[in-house]
Each structure stands twice: as structure tokens, then as C-alpha cells.
């Protein structure tokens, strides 16, 4: 792997499989009496979040702690950032504190790239979501979940068809997933109203459609995206006539759930707008992997931190079967 993880486009086929295979190995830690490894003892991981987050921040914190790293959680609210401190000065402060890795979420697309290539920080930089650009670890955990169910937890996703539905325009998850799933051999179809597809989407390695009902019978997994109303000027911002109309055309309800093949999965990166892009019946159905995705996120983020900061030793030593940390 490269020194940083900024985009799924940075991951070659072998890199992606390495992360997924390492995550599968590290997932075994969750079954131990003591869910901890000494792998990153003495290393410091900073969670630098300029945007609100629950799942991603807690997931990275849990991942780092299970690898025995020291964790510093930094929130822009209540910090010097709220007083006008620049990204550069914040980064220099973290560097002075000896950060080995900085996990950054920022409202501006490209902020993690700026940190990684500015020279302000010598440690590894992990993009935890930048604007409407990318969210690579979310795509990795989604691929991990898909591989577990559709490929027996091994190999790639060749021949599988994944449908991504909803607010693609504002979704960093969609962008990361399209590129990573393509790298892993899957066919990706984006389904959205024309107003919620970004300019240049025809250059992405995927298909597009405006008709959800036509696509569902041929899909192996359907990934519903949150309608990001906070990124729109009004409730719909002119992107769709009304919430009711959006749900009627692009929401996953009981009828559409029944139209899926029996083996097809229902996914969502969270948080969900129940009743808008997904119904309670779909979100809570036996084929839903939404809660599982959260659990898999810890294993995948452990793998990312291990591969960026760990040494050449196996992720889980063969001499420690007791579950305790060395």
C-alpha cells in the first residue's frame, strides 16, 4: 500500500485484496475474550474531525484502540478552529504532538490530500470523508461485506452486480464505491433522478439509470444512499419535487424488496432517513446488512491502520491464542 489512504482510486487490485484479507484476519479479534492486539503499541492516532460523525469516528477510535494505539480525538467544535485557526496550524500542532497517523474528515473536498502532500505532517493520512469527494474506508467495508456474502469471503467480486441508488451528486460514498467495486470486478449501476447525478458521471466506470424498478431484478446488492438535505439549499433544493415523490420513485419499500432476487443484499452507509430512501421493512429485513456493515467497519479500519503503521509481522501473531495482549 501507499503511505496514505486518500482515495479508492489509489488502491490497485492487489492492494484492495490485501486490505480485505487483512480485515478478515483481524475480525477474529472480536471473538477473543480480550479484543486487543499489541500491534500499534506506542503509536499515536489522531481523529481530526471537522464535520460531525458518529459511526466513522467511533469506528476508527475502536480500531486504533484494539491495536493498542494511543488515540486523540479532535473535534473542530470547541477547538481553536472555531476561533479561526487554519488547517495548516492545526496540522503543525498535531505534528508537534507526534501523530503517527491522522484520520481526517473535512467539509472541503481535497483537504486530506492537502494534509498528505503539504509536508505539514510526516505521518500517514487517512481520508475519513472529504466534502462530496471520497470516503475510501466506507467503500472498503462495503466491499468486505459484499465479499463475505457473495463470494464466500475470498477473492474478488467479479460478475456481481451492485446497484447504488439515490443522492449520488452529494455522496462521497458513491464515488469511492464505484471505483473500488470496479477494481474488484463488480458491475456497478447508479440509479438516481437526473438532478442527483453529477456532471461527468458518464466518465465513471459504471452504468446509469433513472428507472429503479427495471434494475432491481438483476442486482446482487442494492445500496441505498442518504438524501443529504443539509447539502441542498432547501428541503429538496429543487433536486426533486417532494419527499413523497422521491420515495415513490427511488425509495426501497416492501414491494421493491420483494422484486429483488432471493440472495440480494440491502445496504446503507448510514445514517438512514427511514421513510424517505428506505422503509423500515427494508432496513430491518433479514437480507439487510446495515448493522453488519458497522461491525465490519472496525475490522476494515484496523486493517488500514495496521497496513499503514504496522511492521512486516503478521497482523495476528501465531504464538498468541489466549486473546490477551502481549
N, C-alpha and C positions, 0 to 999 in steps of 0.2 A: 504493500500500500504506500501511497504518498505520505508526506509529512502531515498534511492536513486533510480533513474531510469537509469539503465546501459544496460539492455538487455530486449528484449521482453520475453525471457525465464524466467525472474524474475516475470512476470505477470501471476498469476493464473487466471482462468476463471472469477471469481468474481471481481478481480482487473481490468481486461480488460474492463468488462462491466461497472464498476464504472467510469473509465476514460471516456468511450464513452458517458455514460448517463450524466455525469457532463459537458462534452463538449457540448452536445445538450442543456443543460440548459444555459450555458454561451454564446452560439451562439445567444441567444436572445438579448444580449447586443448590437450586431451590428445593431439592428433595433431601438435602442433608439436614441433620439436627442443628448444625450451626451453618448458616448460609453465608459463609465468608471465606475468602482466599487471601493469602498474603501477597499476592502478585504485585500490587502497586503500593505497598507499604513505603512510606517516606515520600511519596509523590503528592502534589497538591493540584486538585482540580477545582477551577473556579466556574461556577454557573453565573454567567453575566447576562441577565435578562432585562432588556429594555421594554419588553412587552409582557403583558400578563400571561401566565401559563400555569396550568395545574399538572396535567399528565406529563408533559415533556420535562419540566423542571424536576419534579419528584422522581421521575424515572431515571434521569441522569444522576441525581443525588443517590438513589438507591444503588444504581450500577457502580458508581465510584466507591461507595462505602462497602459494597460486597467484595470489592477488590482491595479493600483496606487502605484506599487513598484518603487523604485529608480533603475535606470539601468545604469550600467557601461559597455561600450563596449571596449573590449581589443583585439587588433589585433597584432599578432606576428610581422608583418612587421612594422618597425619603433619603436619597443619597445626594451627593454633590452634583449629580446630573441634573436634578431638579433645580439646582442653583445656577445652571448654565455651563457646567464642566463639559469639555469636549470629549469625543470618543478617544482622541489621542491621549489626553491627560489621564483619562480613566485607565487606558491600556498601560501607560507608563507606571501608574500606581500599582497595577496588578503585577507587572514585571518586577517592580521593586520588592514585591512580597514573595517572589519566587514561584509564580504559577507555572506548572509544567504543562497544563492544558487549560484552555479557555473554551468553554461551551457557550456560544453566544446566540441569543435571539434578539433581533433588532427590527424595527419597523421599516427601515430603509433597505431596499434591495441592494446587495453588494457590500454591506457593512462587514460581514465576516471575511470577504475577500480583501477588503481594505486592511483589516487587522492582520491577516495572514501574510500579506506581502508588503507591509509598510516598514517592517523592521522594528516596530514598537514592542513586539512580543516575540521572544525566542521559542516559546513552547508551541505545542500543537494547537490548532484552532479547529473546532468542530462547529459547523453550522447547524443550529437548532431551529432554524426558520428565519429567513430574511425577507421582509416585505411580502410581495407576491411572487417571489423568485423561486426558492427551493427549500426543501425540508428533507435532506437525504436520509436521516436515520428513521424517519417515519416510513419512507419508501422501503427501506431495508427490513423493517419489522413487518410491513405488509407482505413483502416477498417471502419472508421467513414463514409467515402464517399460511400463505398460499402454497408454498412448497411442502409444508407439513401435511396439508390436507389433500393436495392434488398430485404430489409427486413422491409421497412416502417419506418426505423429509430429506431426500437426496437428489443430487443432480440439479438440473435447471427446470425451467417451465416451458420448454419447447412444445408448441402445439396447443397450449392452453390459451383461452380467450377471456380477457378481463375487460369488463365494461365499467367505465368511470363516468358517473352521472352528476350533473349539477353545475355549480358555480365554478367552472374551470377558469374563468377570467381572473378571479381573485385567489385562486388556490395554488399555493406553493407545493402542496401535497400532490396535486395532479401532475405538475411539471416533473417532479422528481420521480414519480411512479412511471410515467410514460417512458422516460429514458432508461430507468433501471429494468423494468419489465421487458422492454425491447432487447436490452443487453442479455437478459436471461432467456430469450427466445419466445416470449409470450406475444400474442397478438392483442393489441390494446385498441378499444373503441371508446372515443369520447362522445357522450351524449349530453346535449345542452341546447337551450334556445340560442339562436344566432347572436343575441346580445351578450351572452355569457361565454362566448368563445373568444379567445384573444386573437389579435392580429398576428398573422404569421403562423397560425396553428397548422396550416397546410404543409409547413416545413417540418413538423414534428413527425417522429416515426410511429404514426398511429393513423387510424381511420376516424372519421367524424360522422355523426348522425344527429338528426333532430327528432327522431322517432324512437322513443324508448321501447314501446311495445314490440316493434319489429326486431329489436336487437336481443331482448331478454331470452327467448327460447334457445339461442345459440351460444349462451355465455356460461363459463365455468365459475365465474365470480362477479358479483356486481358490487362496486364500491361507490357508496353514496357520499357526496361532498356536502359540507355545511354551506348553507346560503349565508354569505358573510355580509350581513346587512350593515355592519359597522363600517365597512369599506365603501358603502353606497351613500349618496347624498341624502336620500330619504329611505323609507322602509323598503321600497323596491328600486328606487333611484331611476325609474324608467326602464329598468332592465327586464321587467315582466309586469303584466297588467295588475296582478294582485297575488297575494299569498295563496288564495284558494285556487286560482288558475294555474299557478306554478305547481302546486301539489297535484292537481288533476293531470297535468301533462308530464311532470317529471318526478313525482313522488313515488316512493316504493311502498305500496299498500298491500293488503292481503291478496287482492286479485292478481297483482303483478308478481307477488311472491309465489303464487300457485303456477304462474306461467314459466317459472324458471325450471330448468332440468333438476331432477331429484338430488343430484350431487352438488349443485351450485351453492356457493357460499354467499353470505351477505356481510359486507364490511362497511365500516365507517371510521374515519380517523378521530372523530370526536372533537369538541363536544357536539352533541346532536341537537337539532331543532325538531323534536318529536312533533309529528303532525304536519310538518312542512315538507322536508325532503324525505322523511322516513316515518312510517307509522309505528305505533307501539307493537303491533302484531309482528311486523318485520324485524324490528330492533330486538325483540325478545324471543324470536323464534329459535328452534333448535339448530337451524343452519346458520345462525348469526355467530360471527367470530369477534364481535366488538369488544367484549371483556377480555377475551383471549389475546387480542392484539395488544392491550395494555400490558398484560403479563409478559408477552413476548418482547415488548419494548425494552424491558430491563435487561434481558439476556442479550439482545442485539446491541444495546448501548454499552454493556460490559465488553462485548467483543470489540467494538470500535475503540474504546479506551485502552483495552489490552493491546490491540494491534498497533495503536499509535504510540503507546508509552511503555509497553512491556518489552521484555527481552526476547531472546530466541527460545526460551524454555517453553514446554507445553503449557497451555492455559491452565490445565488442571494436572498437577503432578501425580505420577503414578504411585508414589510412595505414601500418599496421604488419603486413606479411605475412611478415616474416622469422622470426617466432617468438621474437624477443628482446624483453626488457622495455625500455621507453623509459627 
